[in-house]
Amino acid sequence: MSLLVVGLSHRSAPVSVLERASLNAEAQNKLLHDTVAAEPAAEAAVLATCNRIELYADVDKFHAGVAELSTLLARHSGVGLEELTPYLYVHYEDRAVHHLFSVACGLDSMVVGEGQILGQIKDSLARAQEQHTAGRLLNDLFQQALRVGKRGHSETGIDRAGQSLVTFGLEQLAAGGDVAGWARGKKALVIGAGSMSSLAAATLARAGVAEVVIANRTFERAERLAQILTEGGDPQVAARAVPMDAVPAELTRADVAVSCTGATGLVLTADAVAAAVEGRTGRPAAVEEDDDRTRAAKARPQQPPAAAGDENCPLDLSAVQPGFSVMGEAAVAGMDAATLEQHAAWVAGGTAVDRPRETGRRSPEADAELIGALAATAASAGRIPEARRPEPVAVVPRPQPVLFLLDLAMPRDIDAAVHRLSGVRLVDIESLAEASADAPMAADVDQVRRIVADEVAAFGAAQRAAHITPTVVALRSMAADVVAGEMARLEGRLPGLDDKHRAEITQTVKRVVDKLLHAPTVRVKQLAAEPGGAGYADALRTLFDLDPETVAAVSRAEGGRNTENNGKNRGPA
């Protein structure tokens, strides 16, 4: 087994990079085919979700595999390799298995314990099977990952710690309050009719919204989802479908909108949202100078400047704005020409202040030029204009939102500039990532980790044991050929041997051969299943002088049968 995964996720890359690197269905198919066409890879699967892009492959060379998979990810995502590389992570063999099993259990999700990832893993396997890029290794791996994920959810309380991204997003819209109380009686607009949008529509219906409107580019899919909500949900929830061109009008009526489409461009621009707010309230949506996150950052208290290197500084340090270096622009703001010249000389390491010159600093001529330029500015303006950052002020609370927006798409459906519109609360993948960083983890997570560790060990043992199977089969085939050859030679020497005695002799020789081979083949399978047991197959081939091509033919036949069977049985794992 030479399993390799190269990818990036919300844990390794900022949302802006994930957004640019996202892959649509066509790009995923092309990536799969280009991967198996590359020299180091024999199998490939892509796991692409709203917060991760991972490429799995069975490779014969580690370093060449990492280089090739990284290059392919960069090429198909459109993000340059040099820019993408710092955000990539690599897992190999057992670590790659451990990573996927952890992902399947929700341990690596933005919201720990969420179960929606299982459906995405199943879709990833189905895509690789349909494109004929999944062989025995990836079929076994992904199907076992689905079983491990279901085991983690059924045998532990991880569901209490985790929730779907939809539920977490709605909690953020409700500002930490009760979602059912917040949603009750509201009118909801869901843009998109895929799995995430369907989950959002169902979650909103259960939360008690008065109406759910579904908009989708394929109107029939929107109608189907609306019908499901009407027939299978709360009879008090009205659901209807509308075409995509009705979204602006419906946004004016809606209290909350959830968008999750596969569009490559924006579905809702800031202007469209502002127009919806104005149509709803009769007043233009004011644009805040900064959004909540920027203002909160500005309101944080500044750290005092470091004292190191401030000896003999002519500047009155007590007057320096906290958080600014005494060698920076803010330090000289407001100085008169004389003080400025003295300070500039101190900074440059000149002779106006008794301060030793440091190695590698500018020449005296350059210092003089700098001091002269600063002094000339001070002379003409009277002093260097004030450039200090203003003191932190209390954040003025924004007005209560009249429109709540949840963007679960990657790349984003809703313009990030909407964060600055008053009367609107937007929660997107970036803000969800920030909020989830402080989310508490349940005690059941440790139990799930133990399950993952046990399953990784079992999967590795099974794969190592399977690796030696073709060699054992080839050995038994060689033994059968030896028996057949010896029986043919015996018949030549004893032509009068009747059928009864010939059958008895043949069966006796076969029993002898089977008994001689039984203990060694059983033991070698046990040893091969242990860590470091890969060498036993090579030892067996060497000891019995087995033809490598015969072993390879058996391996190909076994892999073909497994792939065919897995392709025919794509039901729930």
N, C-alpha and C positions, 0 to 999 in steps of 0.2 A: 504494500500500500504506500503510495506517494501522494497523499492528498495535500493540496496547497490551496489556501484562500488568500486573496489580496482584495482589500476593500477599504472603505471609509464610512464612517457613521457619525451620528450626532456627538459621540464621545471623542472623536478624533478631529473633526472638521467643523468649522463654523457653518451655520445654516446657509450663508451666502454661497459657499463653495458647494455644499450639497445640492443647492438649488440649480446651480450651473451644470453640475455633473449628472443630473438626473437623466434617466434613459427611458424613452417611450418603448412601446412594444416592438416596433420595427427595429429600433436600435439594439434592443436586447437580442433579437433573433440574429442580427448581423454579428453581434459580439460573440454569440455562441458558436456560429459557424467559423468565424475567423480564429477563435481560440482552438477548436479541434483541428483546424488546418495548420496551426503553428506546430513547429517541430517538437517542442517539449511536452505538449499536451495530447492526451488520448480521449478525455471526456471533459465536459464543461457544463456548468449550470450557473445561472445568474439569479441572485436574490436581491431584488430592487424594491424598496419600500419608500415611504415618505421620509425616513430618516436613516437609510442605509443603502449602500450599493456595494455588493460583494460578488466576486467572481471565484467560483470553485472549479478546480481542475485536478485531474489525475495526471501528474507529470513524471517524467523519468529523470529530470535534473532539477535540483532545487534552485540554484542561482540563475540558470537560464530561464527557468519557469517564472521566477519572481520578475525578472527583467521583461519577459514577454508579456505576462499578464498585466503588469503595470503600464506598459506601452499601449496595450490594447484598450485598457480602461481609459487612458488619456485620449487616445484617438477617437473612440466612440462617444465619449462624453463631451468632447470639444474643449476640455480644459487642458492646457499645456502640461506636459509631463513634469517640467521643472516646478510649476506651480502646484501640481497635484501631489507630487511625491511626499512633501512634509506631512501630509494628512493621511497617508496610506498606512495600513497595518498589515502584517503578514503573519499567518499561522500555518504550521506545517505538521502533517501526520496527526499524532494524538492531540496536539494543541488545536489543530483545525477542527477535529471532531468535538473536542470540549467546547470550542467557540460556538459551533452550530447548535449543539445540544443546549447550551446556555441561552442562546437566542430563542430556541423553540420553547423554552420554559418561561420566557419573558424576563430573564435576569439581565439581559443587555438592552431592554427596551427603554425608551424615554420615560415611560410610566412602568415601573417595575411590576411584573406579574401580569401584564395585559395579555389576553389570549388571542387577539386578532392576528398575531404573527404566525400562528399555526396555519391559517388559511393562506397566508402569503407564501409560506414555505411549500405548501401543497401546490399552489399555482406555479411556483418556480420549478418544482419537479415535473409537473405536467407539461410545462413549456419545453423543458429539456428533452422529455420523452417525445413530444410531438416533432421537435426539430432533430431527433435521433442523435443527440449529443450526450445523452446519459447512458453509461454502460453499467457494468455490474457494481462498481465501487459507489458511484453517485446514487444509483437506485437504492442500494442497501443503506447508504448514509442518510439520505433524505427521508426514506420511509421509517428508519429507526428514529430519526429526529422527531418525526410526528408522533411516534409512540412514546418517546421520552417526554415530549411536551405535554401530552395528554396525561401521562403518569404523574408528572409534576403537579398538574392542576387537580387531579383526582385524589391523590394521596396526601396532599398538604393543604394548608389554608392560604396558599399564595394568592388566590383570588381575592382574599380579604385585603391583601396589601396592594394588589394591582387592580386596574380597571382599563377599559378601552381608552384610546386617545380621545375619542368623541366625548366620553363622560368627563374625562379630565379637562378637556377644553370647555365644556359647558360649565363645569365648576369654576373655571377661571372667569368666564363671562359673568357668572353669578357672584363674583368677588368673594368666593369662599362661603357663600350662603347656601341654603338648601336649594338644590336645583329644581325640585318639584314645586316648591313655593315660588321660586323666581319665574319658572316657565308657565305656570298655570294661567290659562286664558290668553296667552300670547299667540300671535300669528307668526308662523315659521315659513321660511323659504329655503328649500334645499336645492342647490345647483349641482347637478350631476346625478347619475343613477347607478353608479358602480357599487362595489361592496362597502366602501367607507361611507358613501352618501346614503346607502340603504340603512346602514347601522345608525347613522345620524338621524334619519327620518323616524326609525323605529324608537330610538331613545327619546326623541322629542315627544313622540306620541305617548309613550309610557309616562313621561314627565308631566303630561297634562296640558299640552298646548291645545288651543281651540281649533287650529287649522294648520295643515301641512300642505304646502304647494311645492310640487316637484317640477323642476325645469331641466331639460336635457336636450342635447343636440339631436339625438334620435328620439323623437316624440313617443314612439311606441314603447320604449323602455321606461320612459317617465310614466306613461299610462299604466304599464304593468306594475310598477312600484306603488303607484297611488291605489290601484285595485287591491294589492296585497294589504296595504295599510287599512283600507276601508273594510275589507272582508275579515281580516285576521286580527285587527287591533281593537282598541276601545271604540265602541259604536258612537261615542260622543266626539270623536276626533274626525273632522272632515278632511279628506285628502283629494286633491285634484292635480292634474298634469297641465303644464303650459309649455309652449315652445320657447326656445331661448330668447327670441326677440321680445318676449313679454317680460323679461327680467327687470328692466328699468321701471315699468309700471308696478310690478309686484313688489319691488324693493321699497316703493313709496308706502305700500300697505303693510309691509312686514315689520315685526318687532325684532325678530332675530333671523339671520340668514347664515347658512352653513354652505361652504363651497368646497368641493373636492372633485375636480375634473382632470382629464388628461391633457388639457390645453397647454400649448407651449408659450402662449402669451397671457396677458392679464385678462381676466373675465370681468372684473369690476375695477375700473379706474377710480382715482380719487375724485375726479370731476363727477363721475356717475353717482358715487356715494354722496357727495355734497348735494347734487341735484335731488337725490332721494330724500335727504334730510330736509332740504328746503321745501320740497313738495309735501312733506309730512307735517312740518311745523309752520310753514309760511314765512320762515326767516332763513337767510343764508347761513350756511354752516361756517362759523368762524374758524380760521386757521390759527392754531396755537403756534407760538414762536418755537417751542420745543415740545416734544412728546413727553409723556410721563417719565419714561426711563431716563431721558436726557436731563430733565429737570431734577430728578431724584439724584442723579450723579453730581450735578452742580451743587446740590444742597448738602452733600456730604462734607463734614469738616475736613479742612486741609491739614496735612501733616506739617509740623514745623520743619524748617530747613536744617540740613545736616550742618553741624558746626565745623566738620573737618575742612581744612583749607581756608578758613576765614580769618586766620591770624593777620593782624596789622591792616585789615580792610578799613579804608577811610570812611566807608559808609556807616551810618547809624543803623546797626542791625535791629534795634528795637522797633524801627519804623518800617522794616521790610514786611511786605505782605506774606503771611505764612504760606508755605508750599512753593515758594519761588527761590531759585538759587541766587545767591548774592553776586554771581557772575553772569546772570542772565539779563534779558531786556527789562524785566520788571524792576530789577535792582537799581537801574540807572534812571528810571522814569522820574521826572520831576527835578532832576539835579540842575544846579546852575553850572556855568561853564567851568569855573575853577574846580569845583568838587568833581565834575565829570572828568576833567583832565587828570586829576589825581587818581580817581578810581580806574580810569582806562589804563593808566600806567601800571597800577597794581595788578589788574587783570592780565595785562600783556607781559608782566614780569620785567618791566622797564626799570630805569634807575631813579625815577621820581620818588619811589618808595623804597626804602632799604629792604629789598627782598631778593634772595638768591635766584639767579636765572636757572630754570629747569632745562634739562636736556631736551633737544628737539623742538624748542619753542621758536617763534618767529624771530627774524633778525631785528636789530634795533631800527633799521630803516623802515621795516614794515610796521613796527610798533609806532614809530613817529608818524607815519602816514595815517594809521588808524586813529591815533590820538588827535591828529590835526583835523581829520574829517569829523570826529565826534565834537570837538571843540567848536568847529565852524558852525555845525548844526545848532549847538547850544547858543552861540553868539547871535545867530540870526533870529532864532525863535525865542531867545531869552532863557529857555531851558528845554530839555527833552520833554516832549508832550507826555502827559500821564498815560501809562499803558497798563496799569495794574488791573488785575481782575477784580470786579466788584465783590463786596462782602456777600456771603450767602444770605439769601432772603427766604422767608417762609414761602413755601409753594402754595400758590393760590389754587384751591380745589377747582377742578373742572366741573362744568354743569353735569347733572345726571344725564346719562346717555338715553337717547330715544331710539337708537338703532344699535343692535348687538351683532357683531360679525365674527364668525369662526372660519378661518382659512386652514384647511387640513391638506392642501395640495402641495406637491413638490414637483416642479417649480410652483411658486405661489400663484394663486388665482386673483388675490386682492392686493392692490397697490399698497406698499408699505407706508406711503404718504398719508394713508387714511388714519394712521396713529395720531396725526396732528390735527384732525378735524374735531372740533368741539361737538358734543352731542352724539359721538360715536365711540363705542368700545370695540376694538379689534384685537382678537387673540389669534395668533398665527403660530407656525411651527417654531419660530425663533423665541417668542415669548413663552411658549409651552416648555421649551428646553430650559429657559431660565427658571421657570416656576418649579419644574420637576427636579432641579438640582438639590433643592432643600426638602423634597418630599421624604417622609419617614419610610423606612423599610420594615416589613413585618418580620417577626421572629421566624416565620416559616421559611424565609429565604435560605437560612442555613440548612434546613432539611432538604430543600430543593437542590442545593449545591451538592449535598451528599449523594442524592439520587443521580445527579449528572456525573459525578466522579465515578460511581459504580457502573453506570451505563457506558461511560467512555472506556473503562477497563474491559468490560464485557465485549464491546464492539471491537476493540483492538485485538482481543484474544480470538474472536471469531474470524476476523479478517486475516490474522496471521495463520490460523489453522486452515482457512480456505486457500491461502497462498501455497501451502504444501500439498493440497489435495491433488492437483494435476500431476505432481511428481509421484505420489503414491499410486495414482491410477496408471501412470505410465509404467511403473515398476510391476504392478500386477499384470498389466498387458504383456510385458516382456516375459514374465513367468509363464503366462498362458501360452505364449508362442514357443517357449522352451518345452513345455509339456507336449504340445502338438507335434513339435519336431521329433521328440524322443519317441512318441507313439508311432509316428510314421516310420522311423528307423526300425522299431521293434517289429512292425508288420512286414517290413522287407526281410528281416531275418527269420521271422516265424510266419510264413504265408498261410499256413494251415490253421491259424488261430481263429476260433469261432467267435461269433459276435458276443456271446455271453461273457467269455473270458476276457475279450478285448475291452468291454465296458467296465468289467471289474478292475482290470489293471489300470485303465484310464482314471477311474474314480479314486483308486488308491494313490496314484501319483499326485492327483490334484489335491487330495487331503493332506499329503505330506508337504506339498508346496505351501498350501494355505496355513498350515500350522507353523511352518518355519517363518512365514512372513507376518503372521498375525501380531505377535508381540512387538516386533520392531516397528511396524507401521502404526499401531496404536500409540506406542510410546513416542514416536517421532511427531505425531500430531499433537500430543500433550506438550511436548517440549517446544514445538513451534509456536504454540499459542501463548507461551510466556514471553515477556519482554526480552528482546534480543534473540528471539528464536528463529529469525529469518534465515540464518546460516544453515539450519538443518536441511533445508531443501537442497541447497548446493552440495552438502555432504552426501546426501542420499544419491544424488545424480552422479557424483564422483565415484562413490563406493561400488555402485552397480553399473557404471559406465552407460548411463541412460542417454539416449539420443536427445539433445536439447530441442530439436525440431518436433520430436514426438511429444515432449512435455508442452511445448508452446501450442501445438495443435489441440491438445486436450484442453488447455487453458482457454483458447479461443472458442472452442465448442461449448465449454461450461459458461463462459461469459455471454455467448449468443443466446443460449437457452434461458439464462437468468433475465437478460434484457427483454427477450420476447415475452416471457411470463409476466414480468413487471409491467410491460406495456399493455398487456391484456387485462391486467387487474389494477385499474387505476381508481378503484373505489376508495373510500375513507380508510386510512391506515389505522 
